[in-house]
């Protein structure tokens, strides 16, 4: 579900494992950042995007094959009535006709206002805003997404959020479907914590 890069100590190894294993993957906002940075680099001149030290080391290790793979990543995947996105959808989202701006929201959305509009993370007030999955009406079938780390998988009527903060020392979670049945499978990952992270009420 995206965000393989810059989410742990072995970003490039994880990316190449996915490529070599022919694993399907959607584009996350972290992959999107490297793609956009690379596009600016190719144009020449001063790059308006900035990378931190870790991101620069990852970028320096990306091969042309890696970049080709990143550019090929779709914004969403569908298998029957199952849809996979990185972050989520808005009430106004049309997955089959995404503009660049709308695609960016599919890779970044967390909260919406009472009219279903995107709320940037620095403007979120959990007393007023809704997590996007609370408003999702099931029009793209059942959605599985990542992006927002939760202490445990988030279960809503039409979607599961299964980012459970492996990079923060919590656990890595998958959801396994068999017909209409499902189960969560997780592996604890305290050894992979890159830093302490305080869990918030919105993560519970």
C-alpha positions in Angstrom: 0.0 0.0 0.0 2.9 2.3 -0.6 5.4 4.1 1.6 8.1 1.5 1.2 10.7 4.3 0.8 11.9 6.3 3.8 10.0 4.1 6.3 12.7 2.0 7.8 16.4 1.3 7.6 16.3 -0.8 4.4 14.2 1.2 2.0 16.1 0.2 -1.2 16.3 -3.4 -0.2 12.5 -3.4 0.5 11.8 -1.7 -2.9 13.9 -4.3 -4.8 12.4 -7.2 -2.9 8.9 -6.0 -4.1 10.2 -5.6 -7.7 12.0 -9.0 -7.8 9.0 -10.7 -6.2 6.5 -9.2 -8.6 4.4 -7.9 -5.7 1.7 -5.4 -6.7 2.0 -2.1 -5.0 0.3 1.3 -5.1 2.1 4.6 -5.0 2.4 6.2 -1.5 3.1 9.9 -0.8 6.8 9.0 0.0 7.3 7.4 -3.4 5.5 10.3 -4.9 8.0 12.7 -3.2 11.0 10.9 -4.8 9.3 10.9 -8.2 8.5 14.6 -8.1 12.0 15.4 -6.8 13.6 13.4 -9.6 11.4 15.2 -12.2 12.7 18.5 -11.0 16.3 17.2 -11.0 16.0 16.2 -14.7 14.8 19.7 -15.6 17.9 21.2 -14.2 18.3 24.5 -12.2 17.5 24.8 -8.5 15.2 22.1 -7.2 12.3 23.6 -5.3 11.8 20.3 -3.3 14.1 19.5 -0.4 15.2 16.1 0.9 16.5 15.4 4.4 19.8 13.5 4.8 18.1 10.1 4.9 16.1 10.9 1.8 19.2 12.1 0.0 21.0 8.8 0.7 18.0 6.8 -0.6 17.7 9.0 -3.7 21.4 8.6 -4.4 20.9 4.8 -4.4 17.9 4.7 -6.8 18.9 3.2 -10.1 17.2 4.0 -13.4 15.3 0.7 -13.1 14.1 1.7 -9.6 12.8 5.0 -11.0 11.1 3.3 -13.8 9.4 1.0 -11.3 8.3 4.0 -9.1 6.9 5.8 -12.1 4.9 2.7 -13.1 3.1 2.5 -9.7 -0.6 3.0 -9.9 -2.6 5.3 -7.5 -5.0 2.4 -6.8 -5.5 -1.3 -7.5 -8.7 -3.2 -7.8 -9.4 -6.9 -7.5 -13.1 -7.5 -7.9 -14.8 -5.5 -5.2 -11.5 -5.0 -3.3 -9.8 -1.6 -3.8 -6.3 -0.8 -2.5 -5.2 2.8 -2.0 -2.4 4.4 0.0 -4.4 6.8 2.1 -8.1 7.1 1.2 -10.8 8.7 -0.9 -12.9 11.8 -0.6 -16.7 12.0 -1.3 -15.7 13.9 -4.5 -13.0 11.4 -5.6 -13.4 9.7 -9.0 -10.7 7.1 -9.0 -11.2 6.5 -12.8 -10.6 10.1 -13.8 -8.0 11.5 -11.3 -6.4 14.8 -11.9 -2.8 15.3 -10.5 -4.3 17.3 -7.6 -6.9 14.6 -6.8 -4.3 11.8 -7.0 -2.2 13.7 -4.5 -5.2 13.7 -2.1 -5.7 9.9 -2.5 -2.1 9.5 -1.4 -2.4 11.9 1.5 -5.9 12.3 2.9 -6.7 11.6 6.6 -9.4 14.0 7.7 -12.3 15.7 6.1 -14.5 18.6 7.2 -18.3 18.3 7.6 -18.7 19.0 3.8 -16.3 16.2 2.9 -13.4 18.5 1.9 -9.7 17.6 2.4 -8.2 19.0 5.6 -4.4 19.4 5.8 -2.8 17.7 8.7 -1.7 20.9 10.4 -5.3 22.2 10.4 -7.0 19.0 11.8 -9.2 19.4 14.9 -10.5 16.0 15.9 -13.5 17.7 17.6 -14.7 19.1 14.2 -13.2 16.8 11.5 -14.0 13.3 10.4 -11.6 10.5 9.5 -12.2 9.9 5.8 -13.3 6.3 6.3 -16.2 7.4 8.5 -17.7 9.1 5.4 -16.8 6.5 2.8 -20.0 5.1 1.2 -18.6 1.8 -0.3 -18.9 3.0 -4.0 -15.5 1.4 -4.8 -16.2 -1.7 -2.9 -14.2 -2.6 0.2 -11.0 -0.4 0.6 -7.8 -1.5 2.3 -5.4 1.4 3.0 -2.3 2.4 4.9 -0.7 5.9 5.4 -2.0 6.6 8.9 -0.5 4.4 11.6 -2.9 3.0 14.1 -2.1 1.0 17.3 -4.4 -1.7 15.9 -6.1 -2.2 12.5 -8.9 0.3 12.0 -12.2 -1.3 11.0 -14.9 0.7 9.4 -18.0 -0.3 7.6 -16.4 -0.4 4.1 -12.7 -0.3 4.8 -9.7 -1.5 6.9 -6.7 0.7 7.8 -3.8 -1.7 8.4 -0.7 0.5 8.9 0.1 -0.4 12.5 3.3 1.5 12.9 6.0 -1.2 12.3 8.6 1.5 11.7 7.7 2.9 15.1 8.3 -0.4 16.9 4.7 -1.6 17.0 3.8 -4.3 14.4 3.4 -5.0 10.7 -0.1 -6.0 9.8 -1.6 -7.8 6.8 -5.2 -8.7 6.1 -5.9 -12.0 4.4 -9.2 -12.5 2.5 -10.9 -15.8 1.8 -14.2 -15.2 0.1 -16.2 -13.0 2.5 -14.0 -14.0 5.4 -11.0 -12.1 6.6 -8.3 -12.3 9.2 -5.5 -10.0 10.4 -2.0 -11.3 10.6 0.7 -9.3 12.4 4.4 -9.5 13.3 5.7 -7.4 16.1 8.6 -5.2 15.1 10.3 -3.6 18.1 13.8 -4.1 16.6 12.9 -1.9 13.6 11.9 1.2 15.6 13.8 4.2 14.2 12.6 6.4 17.0 10.2 6.6 19.9 6.8 7.8 18.8 4.0 8.8 21.2 0.7 7.3 20.2 -2.2 9.7 19.9 -5.9 9.3 20.7 -6.6 9.3 17.0 -4.4 6.2 16.6 -6.3 4.0 19.0 
